[in-house]
Amino acid sequence: MKTVLFLLFVTVFSAFASANDVFSGIETAKSLKDLKNHNPLSTLKYSADPGVMVYDGRVYVYGTNDGHADELGDNPEDNTYQQINTINVMSSDDLINWVDHGSIPAAGENGAAKWAVNSWAPAAAHKKINGKEKFFLYFANSGNGVGVLSSDSPTGPFVDPIGGPLVSFDVPNCGDIVWLFDPAVFVDDDGTGYLYFGGGVPEGQASDPRTTRAAKLGDDMISIDGIPQTIEAPWVFEDSGINKVGDSYVYSYCVNWDNGPYGNAKIAYMTSENPLGPFTFQGTLLNNPGDFFGTTGNNHHTIIEFKGKWYIFYHAEWLNVQVYGSQKGYRTTHVDELPFFNGNFRNATGTLAGVEQLSNVDAYSTNYASMMAWQAGVSVYGLGHTTVTYRKGTWTGVSGVEFGDNATSVKISAASANGATIRITSGSENGEVIGYVTVPATGDEFVTVTADVSVSGVKDIFFVASDEVVVDTWQFVADEAISSADEEIEVDGDDEINVGEVDSADEEIDSADEEICWSEPLGFPCCSECVEPERVDDNGEWGIENNEWCGIYKSCDY
C-alpha cells in the first residue's frame, strides 16, 4: 500500500504565551561543558584513542567506546577496558559542531569481527579500489592483534572482510612484540597503504624497546605485503601515528613512563624519507594531558591537516573528573591546533577552549539534530543517520549558525509519544526565544512541524524540550510564505494524523511530478530503482543503496 504523505504546519502568532507556559517550572539540564569551550568534542559518550580520517571535506573521528555518559551511573567502577567492543564515530566540517553517527559494532558476538573480543584504538583510511571508494577501519583486539573492517561508507555498516586478524603474533617479525595493538594507517600519494602498530617495553629496554612496526599493505588494504619493519623509536611505549609533510614521512608515538629524557608519556615524533623508515628522532609535540588538565594518564593522538592548518586530536580524563570527582579511566576526545613553522612541528597546548570554528552552519540546509557543539541530557540512537531523543528540560546547542538577513520559519522532523514543545533560543539554553515548535502525539511516526520564527545574523542556537521527543532534522526557511491551504491542516485526537481539507488539485499528483527526485533538496539522491522502503517519514519513503540513504520515487508503489 502506498504511504500517505503529509506535512504538518503549526502557526505561532498567538502561541508564544501558551508555549512559554509549557516551560513554566521546567529546569533545564546542566551542561558538562561550558558554552565558551569546545573541548571535549562531545560529552555524550566517553570516546578515547581518537583515530581521525579526512574525507570529502569532513573530519571523521573514530574512538574507543569507553561508555555512554548517561548509562554509567553516578559512581561506576574504574574502567577496565575489557568490555569494549564498539567504536564511536562522529564527524564535522567545522571542528566545533559534531554529528554523532552512533557506535559501530566491531567485535564480539554482535560485532562484525566475531573472532575478536575487544575493539580498541581505531584507525581509519579510505581508498578507491576498482573505481569505488572503500573505507577501512583498523582496531586492536586488546593487545593480541590488529583487525580490519571495511565499508562503502565512512559511518558503516562495516563488515569483516577476512574473518580473522590482519596482524597476529604469527606474522613475521611480530612474535616478540609486547602489545600487538594501537594501529595507525596511511595511504600514500601513489595509493599504497601502510600500517603501523605495536608497543610495550621489554624488561631492561626502556630506552630502546623496538616493539613498533611499519608494514606495507596489499592493494586491497586488507593484507600485509612483505615483512613488517622494526621502527627504532627511542623510549617508545604505544600509540603509533603517521603523516606525510611534503616529501617527509612523520612517525609519532607516545614515549614510556621510565623517566627518559623526553618526559613521561609525551607524544614524540620522527621523520624519514621512506614510509618504512629508518626514522630520525626530532622531538616532542604534545605533553601528557596531566600537564594541561591535572589528569595524568595514557596519551593517544592523531595528527591531521585540514583546511590549511595542522591539528592534533588526543584524549583526556577531564570530563571523567567533572562527573565522578576522580579519575576512573573514562576518556574523551579533545582537539587543539598543532603549531607548524618552517617545516617542523612545535609543541601543542591542550586547552578546554579548543579550536576556532572553521565555517558557519547553513541554517537553510537540512541539518541533523545529532549535530551539536553542546548538549545536556539527550541520547543519540542509530548508526550513520542518527536521531536525538530529548526528555523534559534536556537540550542541544549548535555553534555559529548563519541566518543571513532573516529566517521566518523553521521545519523540524520529529516524533513524540505524548506530544511535546521544542523551545528554540539563541545565546544559551535559557537565552532569547526564537520560537516554539509544537510536536503533536505521533507515536513512532515522524512528522515535519513548522513554526514561525524571526532571527538573523550568526547565532548559537539551542533546542530545549518540554517532554520526551525524538528529533531527526531541522531546517530554517527565509521569507517563505505559507499558503492558506497549508495553514488549514488539522490534527485530531487519533493516533494517526489526518490532513485537513485541501484543494483536490493539491491532492492529485500527476505522473510527471511523481518522477521528481524529492530527496535531492534534502541532500540525498533518489534510489536508482524501486526498492523496499527501510524507513518512512513525512518526506517520503527511504531506501538504502551503496550503504547510503536514498529517496524512493513516489511512483514506486508499496
C-alpha positions in Angstrom: 0.0 0.0 0.0 1.3 3.4 -0.9 2.2 5.5 2.1 0.1 8.7 2.5 2.5 11.6 2.9 1.7 14.7 4.8 3.2 17.9 6.1 2.1 19.4 9.4 2.2 23.2 9.7 1.7 25.0 13.0 1.4 28.8 13.3 2.6 30.6 16.4 1.3 34.1 16.0 -0.7 33.8 19.3 1.1 30.7 20.6 4.2 32.2 22.3 2.4 32.9 25.6 0.8 29.4 25.8 4.1 27.7 24.7 6.0 29.6 27.3 3.6 28.3 29.9 4.6 24.8 28.9 8.1 25.5 30.2 7.0 27.1 33.4 8.7 25.2 36.2 10.9 23.2 33.9 14.6 23.3 35.0 17.0 22.9 32.1 19.6 20.2 32.4 23.1 21.3 33.3 25.8 21.1 30.6 29.0 19.3 31.3 30.9 21.7 29.1 30.9 25.5 29.5 29.4 27.3 26.5 32.6 29.2 25.9 34.5 25.9 25.5 34.6 23.3 22.7 36.7 20.6 24.4 36.0 17.8 24.8 34.4 17.4 21.4 31.4 15.5 22.8 30.0 15.0 26.3 27.5 12.3 25.1 30.0 9.4 25.2 33.4 8.7 26.6 35.3 8.3 23.4 39.0 7.6 23.6 42.1 6.9 21.4 40.9 9.1 18.6 41.7 7.8 15.1 40.9 10.6 12.6 40.3 10.5 8.9 39.7 13.4 6.5 37.2 12.6 3.7 35.3 14.8 1.3 35.6 18.0 3.3 34.7 16.4 6.6 36.7 15.1 9.6 35.7 11.7 10.9 36.8 10.8 14.4 36.7 7.1 15.4 37.1 6.3 19.1 37.3 3.5 21.7 33.9 3.5 23.3 34.6 3.9 27.0 30.9 4.1 27.6 27.8 6.3 27.3 27.8 9.1 29.9 24.1 8.7 30.7 24.4 4.9 31.2 27.3 4.5 33.5 25.6 5.8 36.7 26.7 8.2 39.3 29.7 6.2 40.5 30.8 3.5 38.1 33.7 1.1 38.7 37.0 2.0 37.2 37.2 1.4 33.5 39.0 -2.0 32.8 38.6 -1.6 29.0 37.8 -5.4 28.8 34.2 -4.7 28.0 34.8 -2.5 24.9 33.7 -4.0 21.6 32.2 -1.0 19.8 33.7 2.1 18.1 32.2 5.5 18.3 32.2 7.7 15.2 31.4 11.4 14.8 32.1 13.9 12.0 32.4 17.6 11.4 33.2 20.1 8.7 33.9 23.0 11.1 35.6 21.2 14.1 33.1 22.6 16.6 29.7 21.0 15.7 30.0 17.3 15.6 27.4 14.8 14.2 27.2 11.8 16.4 26.9 8.9 14.0 26.5 6.2 16.7 28.6 3.3 17.7 29.9 0.7 15.3 29.5 -2.9 16.4 33.1 -4.0 15.8 34.0 -7.1 17.9 32.3 -9.8 19.9 29.1 -11.8 19.4 27.2 -8.9 18.0 30.1 -7.3 16.1 31.4 -7.6 12.6 34.6 -9.4 13.8 33.2 -12.2 15.9 36.7 -13.6 16.4 37.8 -10.6 18.3 37.0 -9.8 22.0 37.8 -6.1 22.0 38.0 -3.1 19.7 40.5 -0.6 20.9 42.3 2.3 19.4 40.7 2.5 15.9 42.4 4.0 12.8 40.6 4.7 9.5 41.5 5.2 5.9 39.8 5.4 2.5 41.0 4.4 -0.9 39.4 4.0 -4.3 39.5 0.3 -5.4 38.2 -0.8 -8.8 36.8 2.7 -9.3 34.8 2.7 -6.0 35.6 4.5 -2.7 36.2 2.0 0.1 36.6 2.7 3.8 38.8 0.7 6.2 38.7 0.6 9.9 41.6 -1.0 11.8 41.4 -1.8 15.5 43.2 -3.6 18.3 41.9 -6.8 19.8 43.2 -5.9 23.2 47.0 -6.4 22.9 46.6 -9.6 20.9 46.4 -8.4 17.3 45.0 -6.0 14.8 41.8 -6.5 12.8 40.3 -4.7 9.9 36.7 -3.9 8.8 35.6 -2.5 5.5 32.6 -0.5 4.3 31.2 1.5 1.4 30.5 4.4 3.8 32.7 6.2 6.4 29.9 5.5 9.0 29.2 1.9 8.1 27.8 -0.6 8.2 31.2 -2.3 8.4 31.9 -6.0 7.7 34.9 -8.2 8.4 36.4 -9.0 5.0 39.0 -11.6 6.1 37.3 -13.4 9.1 40.4 -13.1 11.4 43.2 -10.8 12.5 45.1 -8.9 9.9 48.2 -8.8 12.2 48.9 -11.6 14.7 51.9 -12.8 16.6 52.4 -15.3 13.7 53.2 -12.6 11.2 56.9 -12.5 10.5 58.9 -10.1 12.8 55.9 -9.7 15.1 56.3 -12.6 17.5 58.3 -10.6 20.1 56.1 -7.5 20.3 54.8 -7.0 23.8 51.5 -5.4 22.9 50.2 -6.0 19.4 47.9 -3.1 19.2 47.4 0.7 18.5 47.3 0.7 14.7 47.8 3.8 12.5 47.2 3.8 8.8 48.3 5.9 5.9 47.6 5.9 2.1 50.4 7.5 0.1 50.1 9.7 -2.9 50.5 6.6 -5.2 47.7 4.7 -3.5 49.9 2.4 -1.5 48.7 1.8 2.1 50.9 1.4 5.2 50.1 0.2 8.6 51.9 1.0 11.9 51.4 -0.9 15.2 52.8 -2.3 18.4 54.1 -1.2 21.7 55.2 -2.2 25.2 58.6 -2.2 27.0 60.5 -5.4 27.4 62.3 -5.6 30.7 65.5 -3.6 30.7 64.9 -2.0 27.3 63.1 1.3 28.3 65.4 3.4 26.1 65.2 1.1 23.0 62.1 -1.1 23.2 62.0 -1.9 19.5 58.3 -3.0 19.8 56.7 -1.0 17.0 56.4 -2.0 13.3 55.8 -0.4 9.9 54.2 -2.7 7.3 53.2 -2.2 3.6 49.6 -3.1 2.9 48.4 -5.0 -0.1 46.5 -3.2 -2.8 43.3 -4.4 -1.2 44.2 -2.7 2.2 43.3 -6.0 4.0 46.5 -7.9 3.6 50.2 -7.4 4.6 52.7 -7.1 1.7 56.1 -8.3 2.8 57.7 -8.4 6.3 56.9 -5.6 8.8 59.9 -3.5 9.6 61.0 -2.6 13.1 60.8 1.1 14.0 63.8 2.1 16.2 61.8 4.7 18.2 63.6 5.8 21.4 61.6 5.3 24.7 58.5 4.1 22.8 55.5 2.9 24.7 52.4 2.8 22.5 50.2 4.9 20.2 51.6 5.0 16.6 50.7 7.9 14.3 51.8 8.6 10.7 51.6 11.6 8.4 53.2 12.9 5.3 54.5 16.5 5.3 55.8 17.5 1.9 58.2 14.6 1.0 58.9 13.7 4.6 57.1 10.9 6.5 56.4 11.7 10.1 56.0 8.9 12.6 54.7 9.9 16.0 54.2 7.9 19.2 53.8 8.0 23.0 57.0 7.7 25.0 57.1 5.5 28.0 56.9 6.2 31.8 60.6 5.3 32.7 61.7 8.9 33.2 63.5 9.1 30.0 64.9 12.3 28.6 61.7 13.2 26.7 59.4 13.0 29.8 56.6 10.7 30.8 54.0 9.7 28.2 54.6 12.7 25.9 53.9 12.5 22.1 57.2 12.4 20.3 57.9 12.3 16.5 60.5 11.2 14.0 61.0 11.7 10.3 62.1 9.7 7.3 62.3 9.9 3.5 60.7 6.4 3.4 57.4 5.3 4.8 59.0 2.2 6.3 62.0 4.1 7.8 64.5 4.3 9.1 63.3 7.3 11.1 65.3 10.1 12.8 64.1 11.4 16.1 63.1 15.1 16.0 61.5 16.0 19.4 58.1 16.1 21.2 54.9 17.8 20.2 52.4 17.2 22.9 52.8 16.8 26.7 50.8 14.4 28.8 47.2 15.6 29.4 48.1 15.8 33.1 50.2 18.9 32.3 47.1 20.7 31.0 44.1 19.3 32.9 45.6 17.7 36.1 44.5 14.3 34.8 47.7 12.3 34.2 47.1 9.2 32.2 47.9 7.4 29.0 48.3 9.5 25.9 46.9 8.8 22.5 46.7 11.0 19.4 46.2 11.6 15.7 47.6 14.4 13.7 45.7 15.8 10.6 46.0 18.7 8.2 42.6 20.2 7.5 41.7 23.4 5.6 45.3 24.7 5.7 46.1 24.1 9.4 47.5 21.2 11.4 45.5 19.8 14.3 46.2 17.2 17.0 43.4 15.1 18.4 44.1 13.4 21.8 42.1 12.2 24.8 42.0 13.2 28.5 40.0 12.4 31.6 38.9 16.0 32.3 35.2 15.2 31.8 35.6 12.0 33.9 36.7 14.1 36.8 33.9 16.6 36.4 31.3 13.9 36.6 32.7 11.5 39.1 35.1 13.6 41.1 38.1 11.4 40.4 39.8 9.6 37.5 38.2 6.3 36.7 39.7 5.7 33.3 36.8 7.2 31.2 38.3 9.4 28.5 37.0 11.9 26.0 38.5 13.3 22.8 39.9 16.9 22.5 41.4 18.8 19.6 43.8 21.7 19.5 46.0 23.3 16.9 49.4 21.9 16.3 51.9 24.7 15.6 53.9 24.2 12.4 56.8 26.5 11.4 59.5 26.3 8.8 58.6 22.7 8.0 58.7 21.5 11.6 56.1 20.8 14.3 56.2 22.6 17.6 54.6 21.6 20.9 50.8 21.9 21.0 48.9 23.1 24.1 45.9 21.3 25.5 43.0 23.6 26.2 39.3 23.5 27.1 38.6 26.3 24.7 39.6 24.2 21.7 40.0 25.5 18.2 38.3 28.2 16.2 35.1 27.3 14.2 36.2 27.0 10.6 32.9 27.8 8.9 29.3 28.7 9.9 26.4 26.3 9.8 24.0 26.9 7.0 20.6 27.4 8.7 18.8 26.7 5.4 20.3 23.3 4.8 18.7 20.2 6.3 20.8 19.6 9.4 20.9 16.5 11.7 19.6 17.0 15.2 22.6 14.9 16.2 24.9 17.7 15.1 25.8 19.7 18.2 28.5 21.6 20.0 27.0 21.3 23.4 24.3 19.1 25.0 22.7 18.2 28.3 20.8 15.0 29.0 20.0 13.9 25.5 20.6 10.5 23.8 21.5 9.5 20.3 20.2 6.4 18.6 21.1 4.7 15.3 24.2 4.3 13.1 25.2 6.7 10.4 21.9 8.6 10.1 21.1 9.1 13.8 18.2 10.7 15.8 18.2 12.5 19.1 15.9 11.7 22.0 15.2 14.7 24.3 13.5 14.5 27.7 12.0 17.2 29.8 14.4 20.0 30.2 17.2 18.5 28.1 18.7 20.3 25.1 21.3 20.5 22.4 23.2 23.6 21.2 24.7 24.4 17.7 27.5 26.9 17.4 27.7 29.6 14.7 24.5 29.2 12.7 24.3 31.6 9.7 20.8 33.0 9.1 21.7 35.9 6.8 19.1 38.7 6.7 16.2 36.9 8.3 14.7 33.5 8.8 10.9 33.5 9.1 10.1 29.8 9.9 11.7 26.6 11.0 10.9 23.0 10.0 11.6 20.1 12.4 11.2 16.4 11.6 10.2 14.8 14.9 8.1 12.2 16.7 6.6 12.1 20.2 4.6 9.5 22.0 2.6 12.1 24.0 3.4 15.4 22.3 6.0 18.0 23.3 7.1 21.5 22.6 10.6 22.5 21.5 11.8 25.9 22.5 14.4 27.4 20.2 16.7 30.0 21.8 19.8 31.9 20.9 22.9 32.5 23.1 22.2 29.8 25.6 19.6 27.2 26.5 17.8 29.8 28.5 18.6 32.7 26.1 16.3 34.8 23.9 13.5 32.8 22.5 13.5 32.5 18.7 10.3 30.4 18.5 8.4 27.4 19.8 7.6 24.3 17.8 4.8 22.1 18.9 5.1 18.4 18.1 1.8 16.5 18.4 1.4 13.0 19.8 2.5 10.8 16.8 3.8 7.6 18.4 6.8 6.4 16.3 5.6 8.4 13.2 7.9 11.2 12.2 6.2 14.4 11.0 7.6 17.7 9.8 6.3 20.5 12.0 6.7 24.1 11.0 6.6 27.3 13.2 7.2 30.9 12.7 10.5 32.5 13.9 12.4 35.7 13.4 16.2 35.5 13.6 19.1 37.0 11.6 22.9 37.1 11.6 25.1 34.5 13.1 23.8 32.9 16.3 24.5 30.0 18.6 21.1 28.3 18.8 19.6 25.8 21.3 16.8 23.3 21.1 15.1 22.6 24.5 12.4 20.0 25.1 9.3 20.3 27.3 8.8 16.5 27.2 10.1 13.4 25.5 10.5 13.9 21.8 12.7 12.3 19.1 14.2 14.8 16.5 15.6 13.8 13.2 16.4 17.0 11.3 15.9 20.8 11.4 15.9 23.5 8.7 15.2 27.2 8.8 13.3 28.9 6.0 13.8 32.5 4.8 10.9 34.7 3.6 8.8 31.8 2.5 5.1 32.4 2.7 2.9 29.6 4.0 -0.2 29.2 1.8 -3.6 29.4 3.4 -4.3 25.9 2.3 -1.3 24.6 4.2 -2.2 26.5 7.3 -5.6 24.8 7.5 -4.2 21.3 8.2 -5.9 19.9 11.2 -4.8 17.5 13.9 -7.4 15.2 15.6 -7.0 13.1 18.7 -6.5 9.8 16.9 -3.1 8.1 16.8 -3.0 8.9 13.1 -2.5 12.5 11.9 -5.0 13.4 9.2 -4.6 16.1 6.7 -7.4 18.6 6.7 -9.2 19.8 3.6 -7.0 20.8 0.7 -7.7 21.5 -2.9 -8.3 18.5 -5.0 -5.7 19.9 -7.3 -3.1 19.6 -4.5 -4.2 16.0 -3.8 -3.7 14.8 -7.3 -0.1 14.3 -8.2 0.4 13.6 -11.9 2.9 11.1 -13.1 5.4 13.7 -14.2 5.6 15.2 -10.7 5.9 11.8 -9.2 9.2 11.3 -11.0 10.9 14.4 -9.5 13.7 13.4 -7.1 12.2 14.8 -4.0 15.1 13.8 -1.8 17.8 15.8 -3.6 16.9 19.1 -1.9 17.4 17.2 1.4 20.9 16.3 0.4 20.2 12.7 -0.6 20.0 11.1 -4.1 17.0 9.1 -5.3 17.2 5.4 -5.5 18.1 4.1 -8.9 15.2 1.7 -8.8 12.1 0.8 -6.8 13.3 -0.8 -3.6 11.6 -1.9 -0.4 11.4 1.0 2.0 13.7 0.9 5.0 12.0 3.9 6.6 9.0 6.2 6.0 8.6 9.7 7.3 6.6 12.7 6.2 9.0 13.5 3.4 8.6 10.1 1.7 9.8 6.6 1.6 13.6 6.0 2.1 15.7 3.1 0.8 19.4 2.2 1.0 21.7 1.9 -1.9 25.5 1.6 -1.6 25.0 1.9 2.2 23.6 5.4 1.7 20.0 6.7 2.3 18.2 7.4 -1.0 14.7 8.7 -1.7 12.3 6.2 -3.4 10.4 7.8 -6.3 6.8 8.5 -5.4 5.7 6.5 -8.4 7.0 3.3 -6.7 4.0 1.6 -5.1 4.4 -0.3 -1.9 
